[in-house]
Amino acid sequence: MSPITHLLAGWLVANGNKDFSRRERTVITLAGICPDIDGFGIVAEALTRNGDTPLLWWSNYHHVLGHNLLFGLFVTLVAFLLTARNRAVAALVFVSFHLHLLGDVVGARGPGDDQWVIPYFLPFSPHEFSWAGQWELNAWPNFVITGLLLIAMFSLAWKRGYSPLEMISTKADAAFVHALRQRFGSPNFSVER
């Protein structure tokens, strides 16, 4: 699935508890996209592709290094430590991380029959998880899922007074929420940040 889809799904998980702080929501949201950190190898691969010894970091390691239980446990532990040992946040980080893996299993096939697999138990087992019905990245179900996540994000941003933009800039976030509320009116209840 698209990184945007993973981000929106992680943000929805982060909003499972309206009492979470901005930092807690950010940690949970980022857990939903952090498995794709192994995708940054595409930069090294692109820069070295015409050389004598190209670095195939994306081809060989994307959906490998960050898409397994060991990395998920590491991310959960880091989140636990970053959020003052908040078990609820750590649990939702684990859920957000695994929602990413599930999304990739169901909807991340490349062109042709290039199916993405998830080596979930690496380095302890080479077994890979896949689903024969995996649809392509640009298939309609991914667009529908992303659209539904966008609708949910707009609705929550309007109701709660913050959006995923809060992770980047509170000023941009406030402007976005203000624009939503000018267009659709204010919610009928007070919103606490």
N, CA and C atoms as a LAMMPS dump frame, in Angstrom:
ITEM: TIMESTEP
0
ITEM: NUMBER OF ATOMS
579
ITEM: BOX BOUNDS ff ff ff
-5.0000000000000000e+02 5.0000000000000000e+02
-5.0000000000000000e+02 5.0000000000000000e+02
-5.0000000000000000e+02 5.0000000000000000e+02
ITEM: ATOMS id mol type element x y z
1 1 1 N 0.838 -1.182 0
2 1 2 C 0 0 0
3 1 3 C 0.881 1.243 0
4 2 1 N 0.265 2.326 -0.332
5 2 2 C 0.97 3.602 -0.385
6 2 3 C 1.383 4.051 1.019
7 3 1 N 2.519 4.742 1.135
8 3 2 C 2.894 5.292 2.445
9 3 3 C 1.826 6.236 3.006
10 4 1 N 1.12 6.936 2.127
11 4 2 C 0.04 7.82 2.592
12 4 3 C -1.074 6.992 3.242
13 5 1 N -1.408 5.871 2.629
14 5 2 C -2.44 4.988 3.19
15 5 3 C -1.995 4.457 4.545
16 6 1 N -0.728 4.024 4.641
17 6 2 C -0.196 3.541 5.919
18 6 3 C -0.221 4.643 6.978
19 7 1 N 0.141 5.864 6.585
20 7 2 C 0.141 6.985 7.526
21 7 3 C -1.268 7.257 8.041
22 8 1 N -2.234 7.293 7.134
23 8 2 C -3.614 7.561 7.549
24 8 3 C -4.155 6.449 8.447
25 9 1 N -3.831 5.208 8.12
26 9 2 C -4.278 4.089 8.964
27 9 3 C -3.652 4.189 10.35
28 10 1 N -2.363 4.501 10.416
29 10 2 C -1.691 4.669 11.701
30 10 3 C -2.286 5.815 12.501
31 11 1 N -2.638 6.9 11.801
32 11 2 C -3.232 8.049 12.49
33 11 3 C -4.598 7.705 13.057
34 12 1 N -5.363 6.9 12.332
35 12 2 C -6.667 6.47 12.866
36 12 3 C -6.492 5.586 14.097
37 13 1 N -5.51 4.708 14.068
38 13 2 C -5.222 3.888 15.256
39 13 3 C -4.852 4.805 16.42
40 14 1 N -4.044 5.823 16.147
41 14 2 C -3.604 6.761 17.187
42 14 3 C -4.765 7.531 17.79
43 15 1 N -5.849 7.642 17.063
44 15 2 C -7.018 8.37 17.556
45 15 3 C -8.024 7.461 18.222
46 16 1 N -7.609 6.229 18.511
47 16 2 C -8.467 5.306 19.24
48 16 3 C -8.752 5.787 20.651
49 17 1 N -7.891 6.626 21.171
50 17 2 C -8.067 7.206 22.501
51 17 3 C -7.93 8.709 22.359
52 18 1 N -8.999 9.445 22.57
53 18 2 C -8.949 10.897 22.365
54 18 3 C -8.131 11.62 23.429
55 19 1 N -7.711 10.913 24.472
56 19 2 C -6.913 11.542 25.518
57 19 3 C -5.409 11.484 25.262
58 20 1 N -4.993 10.834 24.173
59 20 2 C -3.561 10.778 23.875
60 20 3 C -3.038 12.166 23.539
61 21 1 N -1.802 12.403 23.914
62 21 2 C -1.155 13.682 23.612
63 21 3 C -0.69 13.688 22.148
64 22 1 N -0.304 14.86 21.705
65 22 2 C 0.229 15 20.339
66 22 3 C 1.416 14.056 20.137
67 23 1 N 2.291 14 21.096
68 23 2 C 3.471 13.122 20.99
69 23 3 C 3.061 11.652 20.884
70 24 1 N 2.117 11.239 21.705
71 24 2 C 1.655 9.853 21.685
72 24 3 C 1.001 9.505 20.35
73 25 1 N 0.182 10.422 19.84
74 25 2 C -0.438 10.196 18.527
75 25 3 C 0.616 10.101 17.429
76 26 1 N 1.629 10.937 17.524
77 26 2 C 2.695 10.934 16.521
78 26 3 C 3.447 9.609 16.532
79 27 1 N 3.788 9.12 17.704
80 27 2 C 4.52 7.864 17.825
81 27 3 C 3.713 6.704 17.231
82 28 1 N 2.435 6.656 17.546
83 28 2 C 1.577 5.581 17.016
84 28 3 C 1.442 5.696 15.502
85 29 1 N 1.251 6.912 15.021
86 29 2 C 1.112 7.129 13.58
87 29 3 C 2.377 6.722 12.837
88 30 1 N 3.529 7.141 13.342
89 30 2 C 4.791 6.814 12.672
90 30 3 C 5.075 5.312 12.677
91 31 1 N 4.566 4.615 13.683
92 31 2 C 4.729 3.154 13.706
93 31 3 C 4.02 2.511 12.524
94 32 1 N 3.004 3.175 12.01
95 32 2 C 2.273 2.653 10.865
96 32 3 C 3.003 2.805 9.544
97 33 1 N 4.014 3.66 9.502
98 33 2 C 4.785 3.809 8.266
99 33 3 C 6.245 3.387 8.415
100 34 1 N 6.697 3.204 9.643
101 34 2 C 8.117 2.907 9.853
102 34 3 C 8.596 1.586 9.247
103 35 1 N 7.759 0.586 8.998
104 35 2 C 8.306 -0.596 8.322
105 35 3 C 8.921 -0.266 6.965
106 36 1 N 8.445 0.799 6.337
107 36 2 C 8.974 1.168 5.021
108 36 3 C 10.287 1.92 5.082
109 37 1 N 10.868 2.037 6.26
110 37 2 C 12.186 2.67 6.363
111 37 3 C 13.21 1.894 5.522
112 38 1 N 12.962 0.609 5.361
113 38 2 C 13.872 -0.182 4.525
114 38 3 C 13.725 0.162 3.038
115 39 1 N 12.758 0.969 2.701
116 39 2 C 12.578 1.404 1.323
117 39 3 C 13.506 2.536 0.919
118 40 1 N 14.167 3.17 1.893
119 40 2 C 15.093 4.252 1.559
120 40 3 C 16.324 3.755 0.805
121 41 1 N 16.493 2.446 0.75
122 41 2 C 17.58 1.878 -0.046
123 41 3 C 17.44 2.188 -1.518
124 42 1 N 16.256 2.633 -1.926
125 42 2 C 16.043 2.974 -3.332
126 42 3 C 16.934 4.132 -3.764
127 43 1 N 17.286 5.005 -2.837
128 43 2 C 18.157 6.136 -3.159
129 43 3 C 19.548 5.633 -3.527
130 44 1 N 20.132 4.78 -2.682
131 44 2 C 21.457 4.222 -2.969
132 44 3 C 21.431 3.402 -4.251
133 45 1 N 20.359 2.674 -4.446
134 45 2 C 20.246 1.846 -5.649
135 45 3 C 20.177 2.713 -6.903
136 46 1 N 19.425 3.788 -6.853
137 46 2 C 19.308 4.683 -8.008
138 46 3 C 20.627 5.387 -8.307
139 47 1 N 21.343 5.772 -7.255
140 47 2 C 22.61 6.479 -7.451
141 47 3 C 23.722 5.579 -7.98
142 48 1 N 23.631 4.276 -7.725
143 48 2 C 24.71 3.361 -8.118
144 48 3 C 24.326 2.406 -9.237
145 49 1 N 23.149 2.536 -9.794
146 49 2 C 22.668 1.549 -10.769
147 49 3 C 23.516 1.444 -12.03
148 50 1 N 24.2 2.511 -12.421
149 50 2 C 25.022 2.474 -13.631
150 50 3 C 26.49 2.19 -13.341
151 51 1 N 26.808 1.939 -12.08
152 51 2 C 28.191 1.666 -11.709
153 51 3 C 28.554 0.196 -11.879
154 52 1 N 29.809 -0.111 -11.591
155 52 2 C 30.288 -1.49 -11.708
156 52 3 C 29.692 -2.399 -10.635
157 53 1 N 29.469 -1.857 -9.463
158 53 2 C 28.885 -2.648 -8.376
159 53 3 C 27.692 -1.894 -7.772
160 54 1 N 26.533 -1.983 -8.427
161 54 2 C 25.359 -1.275 -7.901
162 54 3 C 24.94 -1.828 -6.537
163 55 1 N 24.476 -0.927 -5.694
164 55 2 C 23.972 -1.312 -4.377
165 55 3 C 22.491 -1.631 -4.524
166 56 1 N 22.146 -2.874 -4.418
167 56 2 C 20.762 -3.316 -4.601
168 56 3 C 20.015 -3.328 -3.276
169 57 1 N 20.133 -2.252 -2.532
170 57 2 C 19.555 -2.196 -1.203
171 57 3 C 18.031 -2.211 -1.228
172 58 1 N 17.428 -1.575 -2.212
173 58 2 C 15.973 -1.593 -2.279
174 58 3 C 15.484 -2.939 -2.806
175 59 1 N 16.07 -3.402 -3.878
176 59 2 C 15.644 -4.679 -4.474
177 59 3 C 15.799 -5.841 -3.501
178 60 1 N 16.883 -5.833 -2.732
179 60 2 C 17.168 -6.96 -1.844
180 60 3 C 16.586 -6.825 -0.436
181 61 1 N 16.356 -5.6 0.028
182 61 2 C 16.009 -5.441 1.439
183 61 3 C 14.661 -4.785 1.727
184 62 1 N 14.018 -4.165 0.699
185 62 2 C 12.711 -3.569 0.977
186 62 3 C 11.701 -4.69 1.216
187 63 1 N 10.902 -4.525 2.236
188 63 2 C 9.936 -5.525 2.719
189 63 3 C 10.651 -6.682 3.41
190 64 1 N 11.884 -6.453 3.834
191 64 2 C 12.63 -7.478 4.565
192 64 3 C 13.044 -6.934 5.926
193 65 1 N 13.909 -5.928 5.938
194 65 2 C 14.477 -5.442 7.2
195 65 3 C 13.431 -4.857 8.154
196 66 1 N 12.464 -4.126 7.631
197 66 2 C 11.484 -3.478 8.489
198 66 3 C 10.151 -4.189 8.576
199 67 1 N 10.017 -5.29 7.879
200 67 2 C 8.723 -5.968 7.809
201 67 3 C 8.767 -7.321 8.524
202 68 1 N 9.138 -7.294 9.794
203 68 2 C 9.207 -8.538 10.554
204 68 3 C 8.923 -8.287 12.028
205 69 1 N 8.664 -9.354 12.734
206 69 2 C 8.301 -9.277 14.148
207 69 3 C 9.396 -8.647 14.994
208 70 1 N 10.644 -8.991 14.737
209 70 2 C 11.746 -8.454 15.533
210 70 3 C 11.795 -6.933 15.43
211 71 1 N 11.643 -6.397 14.228
212 71 2 C 11.627 -4.94 14.058
213 71 3 C 10.387 -4.345 14.728
214 72 1 N 9.247 -5.029 14.636
215 72 2 C 8.033 -4.564 15.288
216 72 3 C 8.185 -4.483 16.803
217 73 1 N 8.845 -5.466 17.379
218 73 2 C 9.102 -5.439 18.824
219 73 3 C 10.051 -4.309 19.202
220 74 1 N 11.06 -4.077 18.35
221 74 2 C 11.999 -2.977 18.581
222 74 3 C 11.261 -1.631 18.553
223 75 1 N 10.424 -1.429 17.551
224 75 2 C 9.656 -0.186 17.419
225 75 3 C 8.735 -0.005 18.633
226 76 1 N 8.114 -1.077 19.063
227 76 2 C 7.226 -1.023 20.228
228 76 3 C 8.002 -0.652 21.484
229 77 1 N 9.175 -1.234 21.67
230 77 2 C 10.009 -0.908 22.837
231 77 3 C 10.438 0.558 22.815
232 78 1 N 10.87 1.047 21.666
233 78 2 C 11.273 2.452 21.551
234 78 3 C 10.086 3.362 21.877
235 79 1 N 8.92 3.03 21.355
236 79 2 C 7.727 3.826 21.635
237 79 3 C 7.389 3.811 23.126
238 80 1 N 7.508 2.662 23.744
239 80 2 C 7.247 2.519 25.179
240 80 3 C 8.167 3.445 25.974
241 81 1 N 9.431 3.485 25.582
242 81 2 C 10.401 4.326 26.285
243 81 3 C 10.186 5.816 25.993
244 82 1 N 9.802 6.143 24.754
245 82 2 C 9.595 7.545 24.38
246 82 3 C 8.333 8.146 24.989
247 83 1 N 7.409 7.306 25.393
248 83 2 C 6.13 7.805 25.92
249 83 3 C 5.98 7.514 27.407
250 84 1 N 7.093 7.616 28.132
251 84 2 C 7.082 7.449 29.594
252 84 3 C 6.459 6.126 30.007
253 85 1 N 6.815 5.073 29.29
254 85 2 C 6.387 3.712 29.602
255 85 3 C 4.859 3.537 29.57
256 86 1 N 4.24 4.19 28.621
257 86 2 C 2.791 4.101 28.453
258 86 3 C 2.452 2.811 27.712
259 87 1 N 1.863 1.866 28.431
260 87 2 C 1.544 0.553 27.841
261 87 3 C 0.47 0.634 26.764
262 88 1 N -0.497 1.528 26.949
263 88 2 C -1.562 1.666 25.943
264 88 3 C -0.988 2.157 24.62
265 89 1 N -0.081 3.111 24.687
266 89 2 C 0.562 3.606 23.469
267 89 3 C 1.389 2.498 22.832
268 90 1 N 2.165 1.798 23.631
269 90 2 C 2.993 0.706 23.097
270 90 3 C 2.126 -0.355 22.417
271 91 1 N 1.003 -0.68 23.014
272 91 2 C 0.111 -1.673 22.411
273 91 3 C -0.424 -1.187 21.068
274 92 1 N -0.797 0.094 20.99
275 92 2 C -1.306 0.621 19.728
276 92 3 C -0.195 0.808 18.694
277 93 1 N 1.017 1.026 19.143
278 93 2 C 2.166 1.04 18.22
279 93 3 C 2.31 -0.337 17.578
280 94 1 N 2.194 -1.358 18.382
281 94 2 C 2.282 -2.739 17.88
282 94 3 C 1.155 -3.01 16.878
283 95 1 N -0.045 -2.538 17.18
284 95 2 C -1.184 -2.701 16.269
285 95 3 C -0.953 -1.924 14.979
286 96 1 N -0.529 -0.673 15.089
287 96 2 C -0.289 0.172 13.918
288 96 3 C 0.776 -0.438 13.009
289 97 1 N 1.839 -0.944 13.601
290 97 2 C 2.911 -1.603 12.858
291 97 3 C 2.368 -2.808 12.09
292 98 1 N 1.58 -3.616 12.764
293 98 2 C 1.039 -4.826 12.133
294 98 3 C -0.05 -4.52 11.105
295 99 1 N -0.74 -3.412 11.275
296 99 2 C -1.703 -2.99 10.266
297 99 3 C -0.976 -2.679 8.948
298 100 1 N 0.218 -2.116 9.071
299 100 2 C 1.053 -1.877 7.885
300 100 3 C 1.377 -3.206 7.19
301 101 1 N 1.824 -4.183 7.962
302 101 2 C 2.171 -5.484 7.376
303 101 3 C 0.962 -6.124 6.711
304 102 1 N -0.181 -6.052 7.37
305 102 2 C -1.407 -6.606 6.792
306 102 3 C -1.739 -5.902 5.472
307 103 1 N -1.625 -4.586 5.45
308 103 2 C -1.883 -3.829 4.232
309 103 3 C -0.972 -4.249 3.093
310 104 1 N 0.284 -4.513 3.415
311 104 2 C 1.224 -4.95 2.379
312 104 3 C 0.922 -6.367 1.904
313 105 1 N 0.466 -7.219 2.794
314 105 2 C 0.131 -8.587 2.382
315 105 3 C -1.06 -8.577 1.43
316 106 1 N -2.052 -7.731 1.701
317 106 2 C -3.246 -7.755 0.862
318 106 3 C -3.159 -6.873 -0.373
319 107 1 N -2.382 -5.787 -0.318
320 107 2 C -2.435 -4.861 -1.44
321 107 3 C -1.141 -4.204 -1.833
322 108 1 N -0.091 -4.988 -2.059
323 108 2 C 1.195 -4.384 -2.431
324 108 3 C 1.869 -5.088 -3.6
325 109 1 N 1.108 -5.821 -4.4
326 109 2 C 1.726 -6.526 -5.525
327 109 3 C 2.217 -5.526 -6.558
328 110 1 N 3.362 -5.836 -7.134
329 110 2 C 3.923 -5.001 -8.187
330 110 3 C 3.342 -5.375 -9.533
331 111 1 N 3.911 -4.841 -10.598
332 111 2 C 3.408 -5.155 -11.935
333 111 3 C 3.574 -6.636 -12.276
334 112 1 N 2.672 -7.136 -13.064
335 112 2 C 2.735 -8.553 -13.43
336 112 3 C 2.432 -9.429 -12.234
337 113 1 N 3.26 -10.417 -12.024
338 113 2 C 3.08 -11.327 -10.891
339 113 3 C 4.103 -11.078 -9.788
340 114 1 N 4.624 -9.854 -9.706
341 114 2 C 5.629 -9.504 -8.708
342 114 3 C 4.956 -9.308 -7.354
343 115 1 N 4.821 -10.4 -6.601
344 115 2 C 4.116 -10.372 -5.33
345 115 3 C 5.072 -10.073 -4.182
346 116 1 N 4.663 -9.131 -3.299
347 116 2 C 5.441 -8.849 -2.1
348 116 3 C 5.098 -9.898 -1.043
349 117 1 N 6.118 -10.387 -0.403
350 117 2 C 5.93 -11.331 0.697
351 117 3 C 6.457 -10.679 1.971
352 118 1 N 6.021 -11.167 3.103
353 118 2 C 6.448 -10.638 4.397
354 118 3 C 7.223 -11.734 5.136
355 119 1 N 8.537 -11.521 5.333
356 119 2 C 9.346 -12.498 6.075
357 119 3 C 9.215 -12.255 7.582
358 120 1 N 8.052 -12.509 8.118
359 120 2 C 7.661 -12.089 9.462
360 120 3 C 8.601 -12.586 10.569
361 121 1 N 9.111 -13.792 10.458
362 121 2 C 9.916 -14.352 11.544
363 121 3 C 11.427 -14.234 11.321
364 122 1 N 11.851 -13.43 10.347
365 122 2 C 13.288 -13.214 10.168
366 122 3 C 13.87 -12.612 11.426
367 123 1 N 15.035 -12.912 11.84
368 123 2 C 16.014 -13.82 11.247
369 123 3 C 15.897 -15.253 11.759
370 124 1 N 14.825 -15.538 12.498
371 124 2 C 14.683 -16.846 13.128
372 124 3 C 14.149 -17.92 12.185
373 125 1 N 13.396 -17.52 11.183
374 125 2 C 12.828 -18.462 10.228
375 125 3 C 12.725 -17.782 8.869
376 126 1 N 13.028 -18.492 7.798
377 126 2 C 12.92 -17.899 6.462
378 126 3 C 11.496 -17.93 5.9
379 127 1 N 10.55 -18.481 6.657
380 127 2 C 9.163 -18.575 6.164
381 127 3 C 8.637 -17.185 5.814
382 128 1 N 7.984 -17.079 4.667
383 128 2 C 7.42 -15.814 4.22
384 128 3 C 5.903 -15.925 4.122
385 129 1 N 5.224 -14.858 4.537
386 129 2 C 3.773 -14.818 4.444
387 129 3 C 3.369 -14.096 3.176
388 130 1 N 2.356 -14.631 2.525
389 130 2 C 1.814 -13.991 1.339
390 130 3 C 0.35 -14.389 1.22
391 131 1 N -0.325 -13.758 0.296
392 131 2 C -1.716 -14.065 0.03
393 131 3 C -1.89 -14.124 -1.477
394 132 1 N -2.414 -15.215 -1.965
395 132 2 C -2.557 -15.417 -3.405
396 132 3 C -3.454 -14.357 -4.04
397 133 1 N -4.339 -13.76 -3.282
398 133 2 C -5.245 -12.748 -3.816
399 133 3 C -4.702 -11.329 -3.746
400 134 1 N -3.442 -11.183 -3.389
401 134 2 C -2.846 -9.847 -3.23
402 134 3 C -3.085 -9 -4.483
403 135 1 N -3.654 -7.808 -4.277
404 135 2 C -3.908 -6.952 -5.423
405 135 3 C -2.748 -5.987 -5.625
406 136 1 N -2.685 -5.394 -6.816
407 136 2 C -1.603 -4.484 -7.166
408 136 3 C -1.725 -3.169 -6.41
409 137 1 N -0.583 -2.484 -6.285
410 137 2 C -0.558 -1.198 -5.59
411 137 3 C -1.565 -0.208 -6.163
412 138 1 N -1.731 -0.223 -7.482
413 138 2 C -2.636 0.743 -8.102
414 138 3 C -4.03 0.167 -8.372
415 139 1 N -4.394 -0.896 -7.674
416 139 2 C -5.72 -1.505 -7.843
417 139 3 C -6.78 -0.678 -7.11
418 140 1 N -8.021 -0.82 -7.564
419 140 2 C -9.101 -0.022 -7
420 140 3 C -9.295 -0.204 -5.496
421 141 1 N -9.079 -1.405 -4.913
422 141 2 C -9.297 -1.499 -3.46
423 141 3 C -8.383 -0.556 -2.661
424 142 1 N -7.152 -0.358 -3.127
425 142 2 C -6.256 0.562 -2.423
426 142 3 C -6.779 1.995 -2.491
427 143 1 N -7.341 2.379 -3.635
428 143 2 C -7.911 3.72 -3.759
429 143 3 C -9.141 3.886 -2.867
430 144 1 N -9.959 2.862 -2.783
431 144 2 C -11.145 2.918 -1.924
432 144 3 C -10.727 3.018 -0.457
433 145 1 N -9.766 2.193 -0.049
434 145 2 C -9.287 2.227 1.349
435 145 3 C -8.712 3.596 1.674
436 146 1 N -7.887 4.124 0.782
437 146 2 C -7.288 5.441 1.006
438 146 3 C -8.373 6.512 1.072
439 147 1 N -9.36 6.429 0.198
440 147 2 C -10.466 7.391 0.218
441 147 3 C -11.244 7.343 1.519
442 148 1 N -11.54 6.15 1.995
443 148 2 C -12.259 6.006 3.267
444 148 3 C -11.435 6.529 4.439
445 149 1 N -10.126 6.273 4.401
446 149 2 C -9.252 6.785 5.458
447 149 3 C -9.19 8.311 5.419
448 150 1 N -9.186 8.886 4.227
449 150 2 C -9.198 10.349 4.104
450 150 3 C -10.492 10.936 4.664
451 151 1 N -11.618 10.313 4.352
452 151 2 C -12.907 10.782 4.887
453 151 3 C -12.892 10.725 6.415
454 152 1 N -12.39 9.627 6.962
455 152 2 C -12.303 9.492 8.423
456 152 3 C -11.369 10.542 9.011
457 153 1 N -10.242 10.802 8.343
458 153 2 C -9.295 11.802 8.828
459 153 3 C -9.922 13.188 8.829
460 154 1 N -10.595 13.555 7.727
461 154 2 C -11.249 14.868 7.671
462 154 3 C -12.3 15.001 8.771
463 155 1 N -13.069 13.953 8.98
464 155 2 C -14.108 13.977 10.002
465 155 3 C -13.517 14.142 11.403
466 156 1 N -12.494 13.354 11.698
467 156 2 C -11.863 13.465 13.025
468 156 3 C -11.181 14.81 13.21
469 157 1 N -10.524 15.3 12.178
470 157 2 C -9.866 16.609 12.276
471 157 3 C -10.9 17.692 12.562
472 158 1 N -12.022 17.625 11.882
473 158 2 C -13.094 18.593 12.093
474 158 3 C -13.636 18.51 13.518
475 159 1 N -13.873 17.274 13.994
476 159 2 C -14.459 17.084 15.327
477 159 3 C -13.484 17.377 16.458
478 160 1 N -12.255 16.855 16.331
479 160 2 C -11.315 16.918 17.464
480 160 3 C -10.418 18.148 17.464
481 161 1 N -10.25 18.766 16.31
482 161 2 C -9.446 19.992 16.274
483 161 3 C -7.976 19.77 15.979
484 162 1 N -7.608 18.613 15.472
485 162 2 C -6.233 18.359 15.047
486 162 3 C -6.242 17.302 13.951
487 163 1 N -5.184 17.334 13.146
488 163 2 C -5.068 16.432 12.001
489 163 3 C -3.655 15.852 11.979
490 164 1 N -3.343 15.012 11.004
491 164 2 C -1.962 14.507 10.912
492 164 3 C -0.931 15.617 10.705
493 165 1 N -1.363 16.776 10.252
494 165 2 C -0.425 17.894 10.081
495 165 3 C 0.223 18.318 11.393
496 166 1 N -0.414 17.989 12.521
497 166 2 C 0.151 18.371 13.815
498 166 3 C 1.535 17.77 14.037
499 167 1 N 1.844 16.695 13.32
500 167 2 C 3.164 16.064 13.459
501 167 3 C 4.254 16.928 12.835
502 168 1 N 3.875 17.789 11.902
503 168 2 C 4.842 18.626 11.187
504 168 3 C 4.828 20.056 11.698
505 169 1 N 3.62 20.618 11.835
506 169 2 C 3.488 22.022 12.219
507 169 3 C 2.141 22.262 12.887
508 170 1 N 2.166 22.761 14.111
509 170 2 C 0.905 23.059 14.795
510 170 3 C 0.202 24.237 14.122
511 171 1 N 0.97 25.146 13.525
512 171 2 C 0.385 26.288 12.821
513 171 3 C -0.362 25.828 11.567
514 172 1 N 0.268 24.947 10.785
515 172 2 C -0.385 24.408 9.584
516 172 3 C -1.605 23.58 9.975
517 173 1 N -1.478 22.834 11.062
518 173 2 C -2.596 22.026 11.545
519 173 3 C -3.773 22.912 11.932
520 174 1 N -3.498 23.971 12.664
521 174 2 C -4.564 24.884 13.087
522 174 3 C -5.231 25.527 11.867
523 175 1 N -4.449 25.898 10.862
524 175 2 C -5.006 26.502 9.645
525 175 3 C -5.886 25.494 8.905
526 176 1 N -5.452 24.245 8.846
527 176 2 C -6.223 23.195 8.178
528 176 3 C -7.56 22.971 8.888
529 177 1 N -7.52 22.843 10.206
530 177 2 C -8.75 22.623 10.981
531 177 3 C -9.663 23.842 10.87
532 178 1 N -9.081 25.023 10.902
533 178 2 C -9.873 26.249 10.761
534 178 3 C -10.597 26.259 9.409
535 179 1 N -9.885 25.876 8.342
536 179 2 C -10.492 25.829 7.008
537 179 3 C -11.634 24.809 6.958
538 180 1 N -11.425 23.649 7.583
539 180 2 C -12.494 22.645 7.638
540 180 3 C -13.725 23.185 8.359
541 181 1 N -13.492 23.847 9.47
542 181 2 C -14.612 24.341 10.273
543 181 3 C -15.297 25.543 9.627
544 182 1 N -14.548 26.31 8.854
545 182 2 C -15.197 27.393 8.114
546 182 3 C -16.092 26.819 7.025
547 183 1 N -15.642 25.755 6.409
548 183 2 C -16.4 25.151 5.308
549 183 3 C -17.601 24.354 5.806
550 184 1 N -17.409 23.582 6.892
551 184 2 C -18.451 22.667 7.352
552 184 3 C -19.087 23.073 8.683
553 185 1 N -18.72 24.217 9.223
554 185 2 C -19.256 24.662 10.503
555 185 3 C -18.481 24.061 11.661
556 186 1 N -18.712 24.593 12.824
557 186 2 C -18.033 24.092 14.018
558 186 3 C -18.809 22.93 14.612
559 187 1 N -18.103 21.99 15.23
560 187 2 C -18.819 20.923 15.921
561 187 3 C -19.634 21.532 17.065
562 188 1 N -20.675 20.853 17.474
563 188 2 C -21.574 21.374 18.501
564 188 3 C -21.105 21.141 19.917
565 189 1 N -19.855 20.745 20.092
566 189 2 C -19.324 20.494 21.42
567 189 3 C -17.952 21.109 21.508
568 190 1 N -17.516 21.385 22.725
569 190 2 C -16.196 21.998 22.897
570 190 3 C -15.12 20.928 22.697
571 191 1 N -14.053 21.348 22.108
572 191 2 C -12.94 20.446 21.815
573 191 3 C -11.756 20.852 22.682
574 192 1 N -11.238 19.891 23.42
575 192 2 C -10.056 20.137 24.222
576 192 3 C -8.862 19.552 23.539
577 193 1 N -7.778 20.275 23.5
578 193 2 C -6.536 19.793 22.886
579 193 3 C -5.684 19.115 23.891
